[in-house]
Amino acid sequence: MKCITVVFGQGTKLIVNDAAAADPVLNILRPSREELSSSKLTLVCLIDHMSGAFADVRWLVNGNSVTEGVFTGFAEQQPDKKFKMSSYLSIESSEWDKDTQLTCEVTAASKTTSKSIKKSDCSD
């Protein structure tokens, strides 16, 4: 992959990536068994094999974008020169119990990848 990095002024960074960059790999971790008995649950979106260090991560609940209860960490470079990052969504347990579709959507290098989960997808 070709990548050009240019820094302007006090740290504005422009990164131009090769358009053939591979899509990142997404995995969503369901709430833990211990959490299932509490009023709040946390889902984790693991984003791996990113070609660059920047990505826009959105969470959708039944197709609607949410920002409340969302935390996204910074990308970390791996030994293979790819990047990984994680994003977390905290929801009320009632949303999980309603079998709501929860989606992690990642846009990187002008390409969008998504992965969804709902309670009925998970076997206990």
C-alpha positions as CSV (number, residue, x, y, z in Angstrom):
1,M,0.0,0.0,0.0
2,K,1.3,3.4,-0.9
3,C,0.8,6.1,1.8
4,I,1.9,9.7,1.7
5,T,2.0,11.8,4.9
6,V,2.4,15.5,4.9
7,V,2.3,17.8,8.0
8,F,1.1,21.4,7.7
9,G,1.8,24.1,10.3
10,Q,1.2,23.0,13.9
11,G,0.2,19.4,13.3
12,T,-2.5,19.3,10.6
13,K,-1.8,16.0,9.0
14,L,-2.9,14.9,5.6
15,I,-2.6,11.2,4.8
16,V,-3.3,9.9,1.3
17,N,-3.8,6.1,1.1
18,D,-3.8,3.8,-1.8
19,A,-7.5,3.2,-2.9
20,A,-6.8,-0.5,-2.9
21,A,-6.5,-0.7,0.9
22,A,-8.3,-3.7,2.4
23,D,-11.4,-3.2,4.5
24,P,-10.9,-3.5,8.3
25,V,-12.1,-6.7,10.0
26,L,-14.9,-6.1,12.6
27,N,-16.0,-8.2,15.5
28,I,-18.6,-7.3,18.1
29,L,-18.3,-8.8,21.5
30,R,-21.7,-9.3,23.3
31,P,-22.3,-8.3,26.9
32,S,-20.7,-10.6,29.5
33,R,-22.9,-13.1,31.4
34,E,-22.3,-11.1,34.6
35,E,-23.5,-7.9,32.9
36,L,-26.8,-9.5,31.7
37,S,-28.3,-9.2,35.2
38,S,-27.5,-5.4,35.4
39,S,-29.5,-2.4,34.1
40,K,-26.6,-1.4,31.7
41,L,-24.8,-3.5,29.2
42,T,-21.7,-2.8,27.1
43,L,-20.9,-4.1,23.6
44,V,-17.4,-3.9,22.2
45,C,-16.6,-3.5,18.5
46,L,-13.1,-4.7,17.7
47,I,-11.7,-3.1,14.6
48,D,-8.6,-4.9,13.2
49,H,-6.4,-4.9,10.1
50,M,-6.9,-1.2,9.4
51,S,-4.5,0.1,6.7
52,G,-4.3,3.6,8.4
53,A,-4.6,5.1,11.9
54,F,-7.8,7.0,11.2
55,A,-11.3,5.8,11.1
56,D,-14.8,7.1,11.8
57,V,-16.8,4.8,14.0
58,R,-20.5,5.0,14.4
59,W,-22.9,2.9,16.4
60,L,-26.5,2.4,15.1
61,V,-29.5,1.1,17.2
62,N,-32.1,-0.3,14.8
63,G,-30.5,1.7,12.0
64,N,-30.4,5.0,13.9
65,S,-27.1,6.6,14.7
66,V,-26.4,7.1,18.4
67,T,-23.7,9.1,20.2
68,E,-24.8,8.7,23.9
69,G,-23.0,5.9,25.6
70,V,-20.3,5.6,22.9
71,F,-16.6,5.6,23.5
72,T,-14.0,5.0,20.8
73,G,-10.3,4.5,21.6
74,F,-7.3,5.5,19.5
75,A,-5.8,3.3,16.9
76,E,-2.7,1.3,17.8
77,Q,-0.2,0.1,15.3
78,Q,0.6,-3.6,15.3
79,P,3.8,-5.4,14.4
80,D,2.4,-6.1,10.9
81,K,2.1,-2.3,10.3
82,K,-1.7,-2.6,10.4
83,F,-3.8,-0.8,13.0
84,K,-6.4,-1.8,15.5
85,M,-8.9,0.0,17.7
86,S,-12.0,-0.6,19.8
87,S,-15.3,1.2,20.3
88,Y,-17.8,0.6,23.1
89,L,-21.5,1.1,23.3
90,S,-23.3,1.2,26.6
91,I,-27.1,0.5,26.4
92,E,-30.0,-0.2,28.7
93,S,-30.5,-3.9,29.2
94,S,-34.1,-3.4,28.0
95,E,-32.7,-2.6,24.5
96,W,-30.8,-5.9,24.5
97,D,-33.9,-7.8,25.7
98,K,-36.0,-6.2,22.9
99,D,-33.7,-8.0,20.4
100,T,-32.6,-4.6,19.0
101,Q,-30.2,-4.7,16.1
102,L,-26.9,-3.0,17.1
103,T,-24.5,-2.1,14.4
104,C,-20.9,-1.0,14.5
105,E,-20.1,1.0,11.3
106,V,-16.5,1.9,10.4
107,T,-15.5,4.3,7.6
108,A,-11.8,4.2,6.7
109,A,-10.1,5.2,3.5
110,S,-13.5,6.3,2.1
111,K,-14.9,2.7,2.5
112,T,-17.6,1.7,5.0
113,T,-17.7,-1.7,6.7
114,S,-20.3,-2.7,9.2
115,K,-21.1,-5.6,11.6
116,S,-24.4,-6.1,13.5
117,I,-25.5,-8.1,16.4
118,K,-28.7,-8.7,18.4
119,K,-29.6,-10.9,21.3
120,S,-31.2,-13.6,19.2
121,D,-27.9,-14.0,17.3
122,C,-26.2,-15.1,20.6
123,S,-26.5,-18.5,22.2
124,D,-26.2,-18.7,25.9
